[in-house]
């Protein structure tokens, strides 16, 4: 497991935490706020996570995808 101090390309944020936040609190955009994507978080907040559908799909994508990034473009750690 690479840590951000050893690998500057890795984020200090976890994709598992982001995915779970997005699944359970995605209607508020919490998973996106956690990763630093404030604009996307506000959009999800205003649309209630796309009536829950957008938030659920986004949360699943966080959990299964290996190329999700934070706001600085660094890969989320597992």
Secondary structure, 3 states (H helix, E strand, C coil): CCCCCCCCCEEEEEHHHHHHHHHHHHHHCHHHHHHCCHHHHHHHHHCHHHHCHHHHHHHHHHHHCCCCECCCCCEEEC
